[in-house]
Amino acid sequence: MPWLYFSQNDKPHLAWTKNWQARIQERLMALETVQIGPGCFVAPEARIFAEPRRPVVIGAGVSIAAHAYVHGPVELADGVSLNPYVWIEGGRAGVFVGKGSRLATHVRIMAFEHGFAPDAPIAEQPTRSLGVHLGADVWVGAGVGITDGVRIGDHAIIAMGAVVTRDVPEWAIVAGVPARIIGDRRTWSGPTPT
């Protein structure tokens, strides 16, 4: 459990979990093109896939919960948290998640799209990949979908269940399908948006 790993007050568990995490992370880095910074927690049930030219770079203090799926190219900056069942597909262009950002359970980020021209079956359509960029200190609520080519500014909040199909400015709070701006985090006085 990530919170036990990061707890400074749980010294008996800390020594055991550090050794356990070292073994998990060493195995990942030996098998794949994965870089893992210091002080990270990666659940053994997480699925991290990297290939040549599709690395996964994990910054310091990152937490990746059970059943998260990460397929490079992906870069997670320091302090990022991926909750259970987060799914990140880097496509060819990649996904970047900025420092301290939080992704709730069942968030889906897809950095590629299929063509759908009427002159060929879907299975034969080309794909494109523009990439996805999340800024620092972004909160992405449970069940959110983020499509290829989207940039989300620093300090933004994406409300639960939103589908983000276009860029989100810094400090914006967005909700809905497709997501639209409903407020500004600096001046929000309503209920918690996620």
Secondary structure as UniProt FT lines:
FT   HELIX           2..6
FT   HELIX           11..31
FT   STRAND          34..36
FT   TURN            38..39
FT   STRAND          41..42
FT   TURN            44..45
FT   STRAND          47..49
FT   TURN            52..53
FT   STRAND          56..58
FT   TURN            60..61
FT   STRAND          63..64
FT   TURN            66..67
FT   STRAND          69..71
FT   STRAND          74..76
FT   TURN            78..79
FT   STRAND          81..82
FT   TURN            84..85
FT   STRAND          87..89
FT   TURN            91..93
FT   STRAND          95..97
FT   TURN            99..100
FT   STRAND          102..103
FT   TURN            105..106
FT   STRAND          108..110
FT   STRAND          113..114
FT   TURN            118..119
FT   HELIX           122..124
FT   STRAND          127..128
FT   STRAND          132..134
FT   TURN            136..137
FT   STRAND          139..140
FT   TURN            142..143
FT   STRAND          145..146
FT   TURN            148..149
FT   STRAND          151..152
FT   TURN            154..155
FT   STRAND          157..158
FT   TURN            160..161
FT   STRAND          163..164
FT   TURN            170..171
FT   STRAND          172..175
FT   TURN            176..179
FT   STRAND          180..184
FT   TURN            185..187
//
